[in-house]
């Protein structure tokens, strides 16, 4: 049995026929968010980037025996019996400095002045720290004995040639860059950052910094999305405000080379909500309308290789839909964990939190020590609810909410 | 009684006369790390920056009554009794679109098609969502009643003019930028990021990417410090490798305008450790030698307005001394909390962890669920101990260490 290809139905001003569950939407995101490419970058730019391949040490560190202290290199066994009251004298026959080896070999009764990091001279078997010596002319007296190999850093004691020093997928830490540098590397293969285009639609929007007309509001979503994209380590290709017109939105969705397009506003079923129809025509829109509050008019699909997220224009919905779906996609495209970058805390609800079965709720809360207070005013258009809040609590679709005094998990915004 | 000014004593190759406690060094850091200046920047660059002054709303948001839904604006009271089986008809007399108000006033029996964000027409007292209507020609039938004010966003419901929206010192979140944008602001006053110069000394150091001479090692510290400075939100003015010479180090410590100079290497009492003497001559060096392991040869002082941190050349010491002192200073100069940016976990030690009274120890550990295993090889020169480790445990100076099965706080590197 086959059926003719369905024409995308225009749902403007008709309402959503069916809402997807948050789990269905997340499953779609996880299915399309595989890493796309690697790139090689300078070590100086690599902190926080994701390693593309495991790194195998091409050399040993240190590559020669070196002193771990400032002091005197000696034959360690010859210091036996040295004390403050029985200082043992050695003839200082030269110096080994960092980068400048002592050119010779040591015999009994001799010492070589040596600095931390300098090569251990031939014949030496230990280093007496400067604190346990007194120098006079070309003699040094040792006041404490040292065992064999004391303060001698052996070849490869830090890193042995051929061992794996960092695994693929590592989010590079400052010290990881140090290890790569100590192996002589000044470039590293990392996962390419996803490239993101933001388009914000809405004829009512005025640009911050400009003069507003009477029935305009200032656009908040471009600023929010720009910051979220940076937080999730993507590269912002462009952020444009476009008019609510088919042509402008179609061009933004189809032109150029980006991995992700975020469309802020015009995602729902209003007469000027062009984007869903355009995505369905130019590609696929498998998810449109989600059983959650806020963000229920969110949608997502694909146009060519571009992953498109339709984010509602109400700023709390925009933030929430980004965090649930677009951010998760961007983090995975960049080789990162899909989880939210928010710290978690467990806290006790001061008041009940109501929801309905079948819908996920995103509730802004205040956090005072281990007490969690739901914010009273928290509509999708009340952006200040997310700046007054310390974080949010998720009520899953299977729950009607939480009673007062329940323990809940709070995701902290900061 | 007065005494003649003391000449800074040259301590090279003599050892530290006395070591400061970590608490003394931290107290010095906290005393010199006050915020220095503000600057005004674009909102697009402000995510994660620290707000210099509280922001008071210069306008209300929204600045006019607006619809919270796509649907039809009506006189709410006229929808009483509407159901699916008793749809109530209204004459559609026009449309109110975002940015384009309906030019007129409503009378009984009339409706205005309205989009989310559009101005509420005069005379309307509620909005019926499109889902609860059926349209036919210039008539619309309402199938659900709405109460007065339903889906009407009142003036200032998000932000009331004159209220404080964000406090001074706030680390700006994505949604904070949204709130500032919604107030029409495209610039914001933030605390200036500290400017940092890194100089790395050591004649034994080869630059990563170059060919190494026989007794050279590759410099790891410049890469580590560059990444740490970025992590702590400072601006790197320059990162230079300089030779171990008085002139080169003196120039780097005295020239130009930076807030902080980090000197990697040459901080101790070796013959080529010029930096401590130069800092003492050109300014003050109140802390040199600290009762901790690693990092005991660290020092800190001031040359003019520059805060100078002498970080030992051993890479683990360099990392640890940065994290204890320089990072704390840089974060506070930038208006941030002094605390480490590491997440904490509590875990149970699998083996004992030994220290000595009077010295603080920084111990690298592996973390497996709630088990914490000290790394066996963890000298100050073993940088790979910090990349194999999941984090570290601090043994305070008053403790001889922790017994196996003790619960300890682990600071997680990632």
Interface residues (C-beta under 8 A of the other chain):
Chain A: X13 X14 X15 X16 X43 X44 X46 X47 X61 X62 X63 X64 X66 X68 X70 X95 X97 X98 X99 X100 X101 X113 X115 X116 X117 X118 X119 X130 X131 X135 X153 X157 X158 X159 X165 X166 X171 X172 X173 X174 X175 X176 X177 X178 X179 X180 X181 X182 X183 X184 X185 X186 X187 X202 X203 X204 X205 X206 X207 X208 X209 X210 X212 X213 X214 X215 X216 X217 X218 X219 X220 X221 X222 X223 X224 X225 X226 X227 X228 X230 X231 X244 X268 X269 X270 X271 X272 X273 X313 X314 X315 X319 X343 X377 X379 X380 X381 X382 X383 X384 X386 X387 X413 X414
Chain B: X13 X14 X15 X43 X44 X46 X47 X61 X62 X63 X64 X66 X68 X70 X95 X97 X98 X99 X100 X101 X113 X115 X116 X117 X118 X119 X130 X131 X135 X153 X157 X158 X159 X165 X166 X171 X172 X173 X174 X175 X176 X177 X178 X179 X180 X181 X182 X183 X184 X185 X186 X187 X202 X203 X204 X205 X206 X207 X208 X209 X210 X212 X213 X214 X215 X216 X217 X218 X219 X220 X221 X222 X223 X224 X225 X226 X227 X228 X230 X231 X239 X244 X268 X269 X270 X271 X272 X273 X313 X314 X315 X319 X343 X377 X379 X380 X381 X382 X383 X384 X386 X387 X413 X414
